[in-house]
Amino acid sequence: MPELPEVEALAGYLRERAVGRRVDRVEVAAISALKTYDPAPSALSGRAVVDARRHGKFLDVVVDGGLHLVVHLARAGWLHYREAFPATTPLRPGKGPVALRVRLDDGSGFDLTEAGTQKKLAVYLVTDPAQVPGVAKLGPDALGADLPTFAERLRSRRGQVKGVLTDQAVLSGVGNAYSDEILHAAKLSPFAITDRLTDDQLAALHAATRAVLGDAVRRSLGQRAAELKGEKRSGLKVHARTGLPCPVCGDTVREVSFADSSLQYCPTCQTGGKPLADRRLSRLVR
């Protein structure tokens, strides 16, 4: 799933290439992805793109006249920028991975695509991003929150730190991959309970959040949209590296699996050398 660094980079990419161009037309191929009906997508035609922003993991393409095309890419969505489209024939609804296409007046534009069968990509056309329910519920930005705000937000929700860190209403922008990386950098178990964290542990977690996300943003900015997924993978130390050596201590990266997700961690760095038990079978080691 695209998280804060990738969405920030996509916004930067659009600012460089799309701002100042007028929308020629918008084609919707997956009606299920479009979550609003008024204004209609055709309202974008003829309007200039004036900015591209990020709200947590939401991408916001701003056009003149006060309209916002807000996108949540979900787990398998992506944005593909085209300098030129291979054909001018309209999209065929229900055919292929393209959910929505935005053509610009110079022949370029972008596709919003979604792979797989779980169609959760969401597109909203609104006059205010706060009209999008997911945006309205966002907590402070994970990269922008200062230490007092960060600590207050984490302590406001009692639970395992992995889950609280990825709760967008607590802090926005962090998902499954970067939460694994942040907790590894902070040397914290993913199952540590938030209201038991010491001030020093919260300070370490805040510093790790800023360092991991900040480094990922720096590496991602300037990359082409097509290169961002590879850039993300290249910077990961524990996430999606089950069975490989931890680059910090050399221990084997372990995994805990759930019904529809998993987490990765290093026992030596994070849990005092103790492997975490599978939550479905036994009590968690904290």
Secondary structure as UniProt FT lines:
FT   HELIX           4..17
FT   TURN            18..20
FT   STRAND          22..28
FT   HELIX           31..33
FT   HELIX           41..44
FT   TURN            45..46
FT   STRAND          48..55
FT   TURN            56..57
FT   STRAND          58..63
FT   TURN            64..66
FT   STRAND          67..72
FT   TURN            74..76
FT   STRAND          77..82
FT   TURN            93..94
FT   STRAND          98..104
FT   TURN            105..106
FT   STRAND          109..114
FT   STRAND          122..126
FT   HELIX           129..131
FT   HELIX           133..136
FT   TURN            142..144
FT   HELIX           147..155
FT   HELIX           161..165
FT   TURN            168..170
FT   HELIX           176..186
FT   TURN            190..191
FT   HELIX           194..196
FT   HELIX           199..220
FT   TURN            221..222
FT   HELIX           225..227
FT   HELIX           228..234
FT   TURN            239..240
FT   TURN            242..243
FT   TURN            247..249
FT   STRAND          254..257
FT   STRAND          262..265
FT   HELIX           267..270
FT   TURN            272..273
FT   TURN            279..281
//
